[in-house]
Amino acid sequence: MAGKLKRGDLVRAVQEKLVDSLEAKASDNRFSPYLFETKGEIVETRDEYALVNFGHVPTPNIWLRLDQLEKFD
C-alpha cells in the first residue's frame, strides 16, 4: 500500500505506526488529531518520505514516512 502513494494523493497518518516511531521520539509525541482525522495531500515524495499538506488547518507541511500514511477514503 505505501509503495502506491504518490504526489497528489489524499492521505491521513496511521496512528499506530506514528506513535512509537523514531519521528515521535525525536520531538513532541503528542500528535494533533487532525493528522489522523483530516485529509492531507502529498505535495512531494523523497525516498521513503512524503511531504504532506493538511490544508484544512493552519499548519506547516510535515514530512512523514510513506508507511505511516494511508489513502483517505
N, C-alpha and C positions, 0 to 999 in steps of 0.2 A: 504494500500500500504506500509506504513512504517514498519508494522509488518512483511512483507515479505522480507525485506532486510536482507542480511546475509553476512558473510565473503566471500570475493572473488567477490562480485557483483560490477559492474561498475556503478558509480553514479555521479551525479553533485548536487550542492546545489540549493535549490529553493530560489531565491532572495527575494520574497515576504515574506517568512517565516523567513528569516535570518535577514533582515534589522532592524526590530524593536524588535528583540529578547533580552532576558536577556544577552546572549553572546555578542551581538553587543554593548549593553550599558556598558558592563564590560571592553571593550577595544576600540581600534580604530574601528569605524563603517564604515570606507571606505574599503570595501572589493575589492580585486583584481578580475578582470574579469575572470580569469582562474577558479575560484570556480564555476562559472555558465556556462562556455563555454567548458571546457575540461573534459575528463574522469578522475575520481578518482576511486581508488579501495579500498573497505572496507578491512582493514587489521585485525581489531579486533572489537568486539562489547562488550559492558559492560552496562548492564541495558538498558537505553533508549538512549545510545550514541554509536557512531561508530567512530573509528579512520580511517581517510581517507588519502590515499597516492595519491597525484596528481603527478604522475611520469614524466609528460612531461615538468614540470617546476622545477627548483632547489629550492624547498621549503620544510620545515619540514612537517611532517604529522600533521593533525589537527583533533581535536575532535569536532564533530557536533552531534546534536540530530538527531535521526533517522527520525523524522517528518520533518526535514529541508532538507532531501535528497530525490531524486527521481532516479529511474533507468535511465541510459544513453542509449538511443536508437540509 
